[in-house]
Amino acid sequence: MGTEGATPERRTTRSSSSLSKPSLDAPKPPLSTRPSLPNDLLFSDEPLSIDTLLSNFPGRGAQVLEILRLIGPPNSPMLPLLLHGGVSTGKTSVILQILHHINRPFVYTSCCSCHSPRILFESVLNQLFLHRKNPSNGYLSARRCERASDFINLLRDALSQVTGSPRGKKSKLDGNGEMIYLIFDNVELIRSWNKSSDILALLFRLFDILNIPEVGLIYISNAAPDAYYSMAGSVEPVGVYFPDYTVDDLFNIFMLRSPANRKLYSSFLSVVLKPFFRVTRRIDELATAFDPLFQKYCEPLADLNLVPDESMKRRLFVRLQPHLSASLNETFRVPSECSFEANKEGTCSKKGNIRKLSGRETSNELDFHMSVSAKYLLISAFLASRNPATLDAALFDSTGGSNNRKQKKKSSQAIMDQKDEMAEEMLLKGPGSFPLERLLAIFQCITSVGEGTLEEEQLEDGMVIESGNVGLMSDVLLQLSTLCNANFICKSGSCPLEGSTRYRSTVDEDMALKVHRQVRDVFVAALIT
Ligand SMILES: Nc1ncnc2c1ncn2[C@@H]1O[C@H](COP(=O)(O)OP(=O)(O)OP(=O)(O)O)[C@@H](O)[C@H]1O
């Protein structure tokens, strides 16, 4: 039951005992699935102890404790939560194991397998109605839940049955209501659905719309909270950020999965982890690369229980080295292409959207054609998303940047220091949104600096694409719309105060650098890196 919306291979059936509070005499029937834990360590229906929970997630202690604090005791209402961070940072597995630990009922729906509002609505309702569509619970098999109003009505009915909260009345948590959590995973994918803003607005306003304190809402997203800030109702979700793992975190995470011989696996990790860390920090990608490499590493060993000494480690390493390079190339190549494909198709693939690369051996080639002004616009959007607006005055002058080369020489050290300080903060927050005016101002600034380069490129190409800055500016809105359609820039809702649309760059540093290499502007390079 309740597998719609969930990634099927991750879930097993949740037992009824795990769904009702231990204090209740008669356990309620199951509501949704107990997920099989993604690291395959825990399948037990017994609640997890806090120690087990924490030890299952190296590097996530702070997030686990923070979420537990925000969820609170069994009968206390909670504010909606938004768990956000990069791909494979443990958001889903952490929240599911937390619910296993606190042993409370929940409904889990992943937008990865929904594709449309109807499937999303029905996934939630199916879990709540135990897949029984019949007249007695008002959920008819012939009826498709297409409309938001139907969804809300049916959801209220189902929730009031589950929580004991009176239908249509504002209930007060008095210890009798059963707390239930609705989890919506990968909500960033909704942004590529039809009428995405309506459905996002509905989901993020459920707290206000339902007004049932026994319902806890938990959203999980790869995108940062301000992608949704205009969607939230009067109550904005409380954000919990899942940063990328450090190399030590990854070592501890992989040691959890280690085979019988921990010393052998540890010596293997000490060889492979650092080079791979420069290419990817994603656990799924690392695991895919490490499994065959570990087999290669062990091949010369007759006894797998052997504890390798230093000379043995060296021999194993030398033998592994060619496989290591090949595997590194493979890991580097495949996801970069996936990531680009995802962008090109305007889809936001679950595993291929955000790459945190620190490797610099990237090709200078873009596999597609883009006009010069589109390239500058893409770079401008990247800068606007990555740099706080407060730095603009320091980075770009009011003359449109024509004095920037000189100014940069004088104050580059101060600016770079300021940039360094802010870089870390920006990295933590993820790409920010910006208004059109700011994008145009940056665009104007960097195109006026890059005019010489532009002419060169036009001659190289053998045709005149645009003539100077005036030409660049004239079709900038057209280019913006093209970049939005190609998903290099996305609209991130409108500012409630100004009412104007805001944008966000979706490209990573690697892509921005490739584009920059094509326009070859020193000033831009200094800004990006
Ligand atoms: N700290 C950790 N310790 C052990 N395993 C982890 C940890 N973090 C993530 N994993 C494992 O990495 C894999 C991906 O985790 P998960 O799906 O929870 O990440 P996510 O942030 O929800 O990813 P996405 O954004 O793609 O949905 C799972 O197999 C999970 O068990």
The ligand as an SDF file (V2000), in Angstrom:
LIG
                    3D

 31 33  0  0  0  0  0  0  0  0999 V2000
   24.7120   10.6190    6.0410 N   0  0  0  0  0  0  0  0  0  0  0  0
   24.4210    9.5000    5.3680 C   0  0  0  0  0  0  0  0  0  0  0  0
   24.7610    8.3160    5.8640 N   0  0  0  0  0  0  0  0  0  0  0  0
   24.4900    7.1750    5.1950 C   0  0  0  0  0  0  0  0  0  0  0  0
   23.8830    7.1250    3.9880 N   0  0  0  0  0  0  0  0  0  0  0  0
   23.5120    8.2940    3.4500 C   0  0  0  0  0  0  0  0  0  0  0  0
   23.7500    9.5360    4.0980 C   0  0  0  0  0  0  0  0  0  0  0  0
   23.2870   10.5300    3.3250 N   0  0  0  0  0  0  0  0  0  0  0  0
   22.7700    9.9490    2.2310 C   0  0  0  0  0  0  0  0  0  0  0  0
   22.9070    8.6110    2.3120 N   0  0  0  0  0  0  0  0  0  0  0  0
   22.5110    7.6420    1.3060 C   0  0  0  0  0  0  0  0  0  0  0  0
   22.6010    8.2770    0.0300 O   0  0  0  0  0  0  0  0  0  0  0  0
   21.5130    7.9000   -0.8010 C   0  0  0  0  0  0  0  0  0  0  0  0
   20.7430    9.1120   -1.2390 C   0  0  0  0  0  0  0  0  0  0  0  0
   20.0880    9.6770   -0.0920 O   0  0  0  0  0  0  0  0  0  0  0  0
   18.7030   10.4290   -0.1920 P   0  0  0  0  0  0  0  0  0  0  0  0
   17.8680    9.8770   -1.3060 O   0  0  0  0  0  0  0  0  0  0  0  0
   18.1220   10.4520    1.1680 O   0  0  0  0  0  0  0  0  0  0  0  0
   19.2080   11.8610   -0.5930 O   0  0  0  0  0  0  0  0  0  0  0  0
   18.3180   13.1110   -1.0210 P   0  0  0  0  0  0  0  0  0  0  0  0
   19.0130   14.2980   -0.4800 O   0  0  0  0  0  0  0  0  0  0  0  0
   16.8960   12.9060   -0.6430 O   0  0  0  0  0  0  0  0  0  0  0  0
   18.5020   13.0550   -2.5880 O   0  0  0  0  0  0  0  0  0  0  0  0
   17.6020   13.7270   -3.7220 P   0  0  0  0  0  0  0  0  0  0  0  0
   17.7690   15.1960   -3.5930 O   0  0  0  0  0  0  0  0  0  0  0  0
   18.2020   13.1900   -4.9680 O   0  0  0  0  0  0  0  0  0  0  0  0
   16.1790   13.2770   -3.5080 O   0  0  0  0  0  0  0  0  0  0  0  0
   20.6800    6.9360    0.0290 C   0  0  0  0  0  0  0  0  0  0  0  0
   21.0710    5.6300   -0.2800 O   0  0  0  0  0  0  0  0  0  0  0  0
   21.0610    7.2730    1.4600 C   0  0  0  0  0  0  0  0  0  0  0  0
   20.9230    6.1730    2.3380 O   0  0  0  0  0  0  0  0  0  0  0  0
  1  2  1  0
  2  3  1  0
  2  7  2  0
  3  4  2  0
  4  5  1  0
  5  6  2  0
  6  7  1  0
  6 10  1  0
  7  8  1  0
  8  9  2  0
  9 10  1  0
 10 11  1  0
 11 12  1  0
 11 30  1  0
 12 13  1  0
 13 14  1  0
 13 28  1  0
 14 15  1  0
 15 16  1  0
 16 17  2  0
 16 18  1  0
 16 19  1  0
 19 20  1  0
 20 21  2  0
 20 22  1  0
 20 23  1  0
 23 24  1  0
 24 25  2  0
 24 26  1  0
 24 27  1  0
 28 29  1  0
 28 30  1  0
 30 31  1  0
M  END
$$$$
